[in-house]
Each structure stands twice: as structure tokens, then as C-alpha cells.
């Protein structure tokens, strides 16, 4: 029964969706399911790189910390996502911290065993490279935004990206971004200050480029927002 639950979870990932039962069985045999409590860490930066994690439920924050303790959020991950993407074909330590934002259930796959499965299944290996390619494109776009856009433009692009990834799609192309991201979180995602984010959100509301509902959730029209910077 336990293996059936892991199979159900992993089958929802694009990486495994088209595998045959026998191919999937090889993945299930090396996988375990574990629960992490809110506030705990799945791994710490520079810990030995041993596992890849697939999120069944909950949310995980991936972040880096410099020598002064300043936090840079790399990503907020939710159900249906995996981490760390650098886990494949790489030795050494984890490149970031992973903090559990809410009680989470993760499927854990040991890297060394998974790499053996990849070698035996070339089609799965190709899928892994596609997933890594998509992540590289996303990171390139974010880096380009930091280089080419000012802080105001970066915050707009960040809101649009979060709305499309984490928001709830509404009518007429609108998205509802719930108050799960604090101004500090937003600031840490692009390397600015909480005060700057607060001032920018106030300006965007004043200019009627975003709205908030009674619960403080942000209502976003991505097309209209992007028109502000293009």
C-alpha cells in the first residue's frame, strides 16, 4: 500500500509520467516518503548532497545565506515540484538551505541509486535534462531581470512570475496571489529591502495596477502590469 502511494505521487511529475510500470517500479524501490514539520530544514547549505526530493504536499523555501547572514530566496516550492535540481550528476554539498514553510510530505530519492536507474533508462535521462533545461532558462531570465531592470521593474516581474506559479487564476486573465509571501520574502527574492517593496506595492495600488481584497491578497493582471515596463 505504501509503494502504491509513492507511485501515485511520482506519477504526477512530468519526469515520470510516461514511464512503464516496470520502469516506475525501479524508482519506487529506491524511494521513501517522509513528513517534515514546519520550521525544520530538509537540508542545510553545504551538507553532503545525497538526495533529491519530490513534494507531495506542503511548501519549501530554498534560500542562500551570505557570511553576514543576509538571506536570498532562490525559490518557494509547492506540491508537484522537485528540488534541488543540481542534485543530478553533481558531487559536493547542497548549494542552499531548504526550510519547511508548512508541514510537508516529501518523497526522498537517493541520488546515487537514482543515477543508476537513469543509466539503465536513457529515456528517463533525457527527461531529466529537459527539466534541468527549463530550470536553467528560468534562472537565466531572473538573472537578466536583475541586470537589465531597475528595482521597480524587478518587483513587477516578480509579482507576475509568482502570480502565474503560485496564484489562483480568476476570470478575465486575473490572478489572486494570496498573502503567503511577506514583503520581506519578496525583497529577499530580488535582493532589495522590505521598505522598497512596501513603497512599490503602495504605488502600484495607487496607480490601480494591482488591487487587494479584504484579506490582503493581491489581485494581479499580468498583461497590464507588464505594459508598465515594456
VEXVOVEX-387885 format. One record per residue (C-alpha): x, y, z. Coordinates in nm, 4 decimals, padded with zeros to 6 digits. Layout:
N
{u: X	v: Y	w: Z} .
...
This chain:
230
{u: 00.0000	v: 00.0000	w: 00.0000} .
{u: 00.2873	v: 00.2308	w: 00.0868} .
{u: 00.4508	v: 00.1707	w: -00.2526} .
{u: 00.1194	v: 00.2439	w: -00.4247} .
{u: 00.1053	v: 00.5847	w: -00.2543} .
{u: 00.4612	v: 00.6697	w: -00.3680} .
{u: 00.3717	v: 00.5562	w: -00.7211} .
{u: 00.0646	v: 00.7810	w: -00.7183} .
{u: 00.2722	v: 01.0805	w: -00.6070} .
{u: 00.5616	v: 01.0317	w: -00.8504} .
{u: 00.3302	v: 00.9594	w: -01.1442} .
{u: 00.2052	v: 01.3192	w: -01.1224} .
{u: 00.5525	v: 01.4541	w: -01.2051} .
{u: 00.6299	v: 01.5185	w: -01.5721} .
{u: 00.9591	v: 01.3416	w: -01.5156} .
{u: 00.7894	v: 01.0063	w: -01.4522} .
{u: 00.4540	v: 01.0446	w: -01.6270} .
{u: 00.5255	v: 00.8260	w: -01.9309} .
{u: 00.7231	v: 00.5509	w: -01.7596} .
{u: 00.6051	v: 00.1938	w: -01.7876} .
{u: 00.5050	v: 00.0077	w: -01.4708} .
{u: 00.8338	v: -00.1817	w: -01.4677} .
{u: 01.0355	v: 00.1417	w: -01.5086} .
{u: 00.8344	v: 00.3117	w: -01.2364} .
{u: 00.8852	v: 00.0159	w: -01.0070} .
{u: 01.2622	v: 00.0724	w: -01.0203} .
{u: 01.2095	v: 00.4280	w: -00.8942} .
{u: 00.9635	v: 00.3227	w: -00.6246} .
{u: 01.2040	v: 00.0597	w: -00.4912} .
{u: 01.4616	v: 00.3243	w: -00.4015} .
{u: 01.2149	v: 00.5876	w: -00.2738} .
{u: 01.0783	v: 00.6612	w: 00.0723} .
{u: 00.8097	v: 00.9027	w: 00.1930} .
{u: 00.8734	v: 01.1264	w: 00.4938} .
{u: 00.6998	v: 01.4110	w: 00.6744} .
{u: 00.8779	v: 01.7315	w: 00.7784} .
{u: 00.7396	v: 01.9748	w: 01.0340} .
{u: 00.7014	v: 02.3481	w: 00.9761} .
{u: 01.0177	v: 02.5378	w: 01.0653} .
{u: 01.2512	v: 02.2424	w: 01.0165} .
{u: 01.5138	v: 02.2120	w: 00.7425} .
{u: 01.5290	v: 01.9318	w: 00.4881} .
{u: 01.8979	v: 02.0087	w: 00.4410} .
{u: 02.1432	v: 02.2857	w: 00.5195} .
{u: 02.3715	v: 02.4698	w: 00.2809} .
{u: 02.6945	v: 02.2700	w: 00.2215} .
{u: 02.5540	v: 01.9497	w: 00.3749} .
{u: 02.6637	v: 01.6445	w: 00.1699} .
{u: 02.4476	v: 01.6198	w: -00.1426} .
{u: 02.2671	v: 01.2864	w: -00.1022} .
{u: 01.9005	v: 01.3049	w: -00.2026} .
{u: 01.6551	v: 01.4584	w: -00.4470} .
{u: 01.3132	v: 01.5474	w: -00.3049} .
{u: 00.9677	v: 01.5448	w: -00.4665} .
{u: 00.6998	v: 01.7474	w: -00.2866} .
{u: 00.3752	v: 01.5589	w: -00.2255} .
{u: 00.2256	v: 01.8327	w: -00.0065} .
{u: 00.3366	v: 02.1493	w: 00.1705} .
{u: 00.5740	v: 02.4331	w: 00.0768} .
{u: 00.9527	v: 02.4552	w: 00.0861} .
{u: 01.1686	v: 02.7691	w: 00.0809} .
{u: 01.5061	v: 02.7406	w: -00.0901} .
{u: 01.7447	v: 03.0164	w: 00.0125} .
{u: 02.1100	v: 03.1092	w: 00.0375} .
{u: 02.2793	v: 03.2955	w: 00.3200} .
{u: 02.5961	v: 03.5051	w: 00.2972} .
{u: 02.8647	v: 03.5459	w: 00.5640} .
{u: 02.6676	v: 03.8345	w: 00.7158} .
{u: 02.3534	v: 03.6232	w: 00.7488} .
{u: 02.1652	v: 03.8039	w: 00.4728} .
{u: 01.9059	v: 03.5785	w: 00.3116} .
{u: 01.8498	v: 03.5468	w: -00.0624} .
{u: 01.5407	v: 03.3439	w: -00.1519} .
{u: 01.6033	v: 03.1259	w: -00.4555} .
{u: 01.2550	v: 02.9757	w: -00.4800} .
{u: 00.9342	v: 02.8925	w: -00.2932} .
{u: 00.8332	v: 02.5414	w: -00.3981} .
{u: 00.4976	v: 02.3663	w: -00.3617} .
{u: 00.3280	v: 02.0332	w: -00.4314} .
{u: 00.4307	v: 01.8853	w: -00.7659} .
{u: 00.7824	v: 02.0337	w: -00.7662} .
{u: 01.1221	v: 01.8776	w: -00.7027} .
{u: 01.4484	v: 02.0022	w: -00.5528} .
{u: 01.7393	v: 02.0531	w: -00.5698} .
{u: 01.7739	v: 02.0490	w: -00.9479} .
{u: 02.1515	v: 02.0440	w: -00.9158} .
{u: 02.1168	v: 01.7102	w: -00.7370} .
{u: 02.1695	v: 01.5126	w: -01.0545} .
{u: 02.5188	v: 01.4464	w: -01.1883} .
{u: 02.6851	v: 01.6697	w: -00.9303} .
{u: 02.9016	v: 01.5900	w: -00.6312} .
{u: 02.9705	v: 01.8001	w: -00.3240} .
{u: 02.7267	v: 01.9803	w: -00.0971} .
{u: 02.3793	v: 02.1276	w: -00.1216} .
{u: 02.4079	v: 02.4797	w: -00.2699} .
{u: 02.1392	v: 02.6317	w: -00.0453} .
{u: 01.9191	v: 02.5859	w: 00.2615} .
{u: 01.5734	v: 02.4283	w: 00.2392} .
{u: 01.3254	v: 02.5390	w: 00.5063} .
{u: 00.9820	v: 02.3848	w: 00.5557} .
{u: 00.7214	v: 02.6644	w: 00.5472} .
{u: 00.4302	v: 02.4364	w: 00.6369} .
{u: 00.4060	v: 02.0709	w: 00.7334} .
{u: 00.5198	v: 01.8827	w: 00.4245} .
{u: 00.5341	v: 01.5282	w: 00.2906} .
{u: 00.8259	v: 01.4594	w: 00.0581} .
{u: 00.9268	v: 01.1568	w: -00.1460} .
{u: 01.3004	v: 01.1093	w: -00.0984} .
{u: 01.5143	v: 00.9531	w: -00.3720} .
{u: 01.8849	v: 00.8812	w: -00.3031} .
{u: 02.0959	v: 01.0361	w: -00.5786} .
{u: 02.3457	v: 00.7538	w: -00.6205} .
{u: 02.0711	v: 00.4944	w: -00.6662} .
{u: 01.8687	v: 00.7240	w: -00.8920} .
{u: 02.1678	v: 00.7806	w: -01.1196} .
{u: 02.1963	v: 00.4041	w: -01.1681} .
{u: 01.8296	v: 00.3962	w: -01.2740} .
{u: 01.8954	v: 00.6834	w: -01.5171} .
{u: 02.1838	v: 00.4958	w: -01.6761} .
{u: 01.9577	v: 00.1939	w: -01.7273} .
{u: 01.6741	v: 00.4105	w: -01.8703} .
{u: 01.8009	v: 00.6571	w: -02.1358} .
{u: 01.4502	v: 00.7970	w: -02.1998} .
{u: 01.4211	v: 00.8987	w: -01.8344} .
{u: 01.7669	v: 01.0537	w: -01.8551} .
{u: 01.6502	v: 01.2712	w: -02.1480} .
{u: 01.3508	v: 01.3872	w: -01.9423} .
{u: 01.5801	v: 01.4874	w: -01.6581} .
{u: 01.7837	v: 01.7035	w: -01.8950} .
{u: 01.4633	v: 01.8684	w: -02.0211} .
{u: 01.3579	v: 01.9542	w: -01.6661} .
{u: 01.7050	v: 02.0908	w: -01.5920} .
{u: 01.6926	v: 02.2911	w: -01.9157} .
{u: 01.3641	v: 02.4548	w: -01.8139} .
{u: 01.5114	v: 02.5477	w: -01.4753} .
{u: 01.8217	v: 02.6963	w: -01.6405} .
{u: 01.6025	v: 02.9127	w: -01.8674} .
{u: 01.4066	v: 03.0352	w: -01.5637} .
{u: 01.7265	v: 03.1225	w: -01.3769} .
{u: 01.8690	v: 03.2978	w: -01.6839} .
{u: 01.5553	v: 03.5118	w: -01.7137} .
{u: 01.5738	v: 03.6056	w: -01.3459} .
{u: 01.9428	v: 03.6940	w: -01.3735} .
{u: 01.8736	v: 03.9002	w: -01.6852} .
{u: 01.5991	v: 04.0840	w: -01.4970} .
{u: 01.8382	v: 04.1743	w: -01.2151} .
{u: 02.0986	v: 04.3010	w: -01.4608} .
{u: 01.8751	v: 04.4902	w: -01.7038} .
{u: 01.5819	v: 04.6069	w: -01.4903} .
{u: 01.5651	v: 04.8573	w: -01.2070} .
{u: 01.4122	v: 04.7572	w: -00.8729} .
{u: 01.0642	v: 04.8804	w: -00.9677} .
{u: 01.0679	v: 04.6694	w: -01.2836} .
{u: 01.2094	v: 04.3688	w: -01.0976} .
{u: 00.9247	v: 04.3821	w: -00.8445} .
{u: 00.6674	v: 04.3923	w: -01.1251} .
{u: 00.8261	v: 04.0927	w: -01.2984} .
{u: 00.8435	v: 03.9083	w: -00.9658} .
{u: 00.4727	v: 03.9667	w: -00.8960} .
{u: 00.3823	v: 03.8387	w: -01.2428} .
{u: 00.6007	v: 03.5289	w: -01.2042} .
{u: 00.4646	v: 03.4464	w: -00.8574} .
{u: 00.1065	v: 03.5016	w: -00.9739} .
{u: 00.1471	v: 03.2552	w: -01.2594} .
{u: 00.3273	v: 02.9950	w: -01.0463} .
{u: 00.1521	v: 03.0266	w: -00.7098} .
{u: -00.1595	v: 03.2334	w: -00.7800} .
{u: -00.5162	v: 03.1219	w: -00.8415} .
{u: -00.6397	v: 03.2055	w: -01.1900} .
{u: -00.9555	v: 03.4132	w: -01.1913} .
{u: -01.1805	v: 03.5459	w: -01.4673} .
{u: -01.0593	v: 03.7801	w: -01.7409} .
{u: -00.6918	v: 03.6872	w: -01.7055} .
{u: -00.6636	v: 03.7967	w: -01.3425} .
{u: -00.4691	v: 03.6088	w: -01.0754} .
{u: -00.5169	v: 03.6024	w: -00.6986} .
{u: -00.1859	v: 03.5936	w: -00.5116} .
{u: -00.2566	v: 03.5037	w: -00.1501} .
{u: -00.0769	v: 03.6614	w: 00.1438} .
{u: 00.1681	v: 03.3729	w: 00.1824} .
{u: 00.4558	v: 03.5971	w: 00.0712} .
{u: 00.5546	v: 03.8755	w: 00.3084} .
{u: 00.7152	v: 04.1975	w: 00.1861} .
{u: 01.0383	v: 04.0651	w: 00.3373} .
{u: 01.0060	v: 03.7469	w: 00.1298} .
{u: 00.9561	v: 03.9495	w: -00.1872} .
{u: 01.2543	v: 04.1672	w: -00.1009} .
{u: 01.4755	v: 03.8648	w: -00.0374} .
{u: 01.3846	v: 03.7183	w: -00.3753} .
{u: 01.5373	v: 04.0077	w: -00.5668} .
{u: 01.7927	v: 04.1429	w: -00.3218} .
{u: 01.6235	v: 04.4655	w: -00.2162} .
{u: 01.4732	v: 04.5966	w: 00.1104} .
{u: 01.1327	v: 04.5351	w: 00.2643} .
{u: 01.0716	v: 04.9122	w: 00.2686} .
{u: 01.1340	v: 04.9350	w: -00.1067} .
{u: 00.8862	v: 04.6554	w: -00.1750} .
{u: 00.6288	v: 04.8203	w: 00.0529} .
{u: 00.6644	v: 05.1558	w: -00.1231} .
{u: 00.6407	v: 04.9920	w: -00.4659} .
{u: 00.3266	v: 04.7950	w: -00.3770} .
{u: 00.1678	v: 05.1142	w: -00.2409} .
{u: 00.2495	v: 05.2949	w: -00.5669} .
{u: 00.1127	v: 05.0089	w: -00.7786} .
{u: -00.2134	v: 05.0153	w: -00.5816} .
{u: -00.2345	v: 05.3936	w: -00.6051} .
{u: -00.1850	v: 05.3712	w: -00.9824} .
{u: -00.4546	v: 05.0970	w: -00.9976} .
{u: -00.2054	v: 04.8473	w: -01.1433} .
{u: -00.2821	v: 04.5963	w: -00.8661} .
{u: -00.5679	v: 04.5554	w: -00.6203} .
{u: -00.6038	v: 04.3904	w: -00.2804} .
{u: -00.9072	v: 04.2162	w: -00.1379} .
{u: -01.0373	v: 04.2287	w: 00.2206} .
{u: -00.7937	v: 03.9544	w: 00.3253} .
{u: -00.4916	v: 04.1384	w: 00.1880} .
{u: -00.4481	v: 03.9087	w: -00.1112} .
{u: -00.3144	v: 04.0774	w: -00.4254} .
{u: -00.5199	v: 04.0714	w: -00.7457} .
{u: -00.2912	v: 04.0896	w: -01.0482} .
{u: -00.3472	v: 04.1425	w: -01.4190} .
{u: -00.0111	v: 04.0192	w: -01.5604} .
{u: -00.0603	v: 04.1764	w: -01.9048} .
{u: -00.1472	v: 04.5160	w: -01.7607} .
{u: 00.1427	v: 04.5056	w: -01.5175} .
{u: 00.3958	v: 04.4146	w: -01.7848} .
{u: 00.2712	v: 04.7007	w: -02.0035} .
{u: 00.4093	v: 04.9270	w: -01.7305} .
{u: 00.7666	v: 04.8244	w: -01.8073} .
{u: 00.7598	v: 04.7450	w: -02.1803} .
